[in-house]
Amino acid sequence: MSSQRPGRMGHRSAGVKDVAAAAGVSLGTVSNVLNRPHIVSAGTRERVEKAMRDLHFVRNESARQLRAGRSQTLAYVMLDATNPFFTDVAQGIEEAAERHDLSVFLCNSDNRPERERTYLERLEQQRVQGILLTPIDPASDSLDAIAVRGTPLVLVDRVGESASRCAVAVDDVLGGRIAVEHLRDLGHQRIAYVGGPASLGQVRDRLAGARQAWRAAGGLSESLSVVETEALTVAEGRRAGERICGMGRAKRPTAAFCANDMVALGVLHCCISLGVRVPEDLAIVGYDDIDFAGAAAVPLTSVRQPRRDLGRTAVDLLLEETDDPRHQHRQVLFVPELVARFSTRQTSRSPAGAGSP
């Protein structure tokens, strides 16, 4: 008795020829059942579908798309899969793709240029319909080369310097400005900006906005200190928190504006473990407004980005480019908003610049 598994032709998966033979029909009839079932009589269609089930037939979608000259797959290369901000963006991308009956490859560059480069090369080779990318370097010439070779590319959470591609992002300079304006309105005179590395465009833009707000309020530049981190992670936030909490009373900031919520949550965790009160001793503002921000032990004030809207809009831009030969590249900039919570609530601290020992 043969041990061959159903649907396997030796070591080969069942193909359309096998289905046609089993159903007693032509290859063209099988193709019609797969692609235009409405033109096949009900009896013939039922016979072909039964053969497919019996043989455990799985259609070769890649081959079909290659013949059609158009893939039904998009790809999103995110910067850091451990950051909920990017997974929320990815959900928006998937929602938009699903509306258009498209699939999505999700890739994580892990902020590593070589890995990003490898993913982009492989996605081009797979002939995906288009690539959505949160790039490590939005000014890289290699990104323009992808579009020149025929694969549409949209930047996500970055505004590129080139007008040769679409981009969707949030006005991070404005976001930094409203964060520091909020802290200044609460009376804080010593504020630390926590985040890094400075090579990340968002880190630079949010700091630029913070400095704009500081100067507009008449603050001395040295009073807005910078505590740089090696990455935008909770662990780096904890280390930054240790440095801040270890400062003497006269120099310690009374507030920290963090470049993202992950860093802010790390600072908050450090404060709780060291007995530094939030917000009485140190007010904290994060950025992104991920779900964990509002659910933290001390609910975190944060600058909200419309994360899913970023993803949905990026897909819309990409499909505009693939569907309309007259497409004009656009850069869409969303407006952030401050969500005030307990971590910056008004306190009776007096004088405004004082902190606990």
Secondary structure by P-SEA (a helix, b strand, c coil): cccccccccccccccaaaaaaaacccaaaaaaaacccccccaaaaaaaaaaaaaaccccaaaaaaaaaccccbbbbbccccccaaaaaaaaaaaaaaaaacbbbbbbbccccaaaaaaaaaaaaaacccbbbbbccccccaaaaaaaaacbbbbbcccccccccccccccaaaaaaaaaaaaaaaacccbbbbbbcccccaaaaaaaaaaaaaaaaaccccccccccccccccaaaaaaaaaaaaaccccccccccccccaaaaaaaaaaaaaacccccccbbbbbcccccccccccccccccccaaaaaaaaaaaaaaaaaccccbbbbbbbbbbbbbbccccccccccccccccc
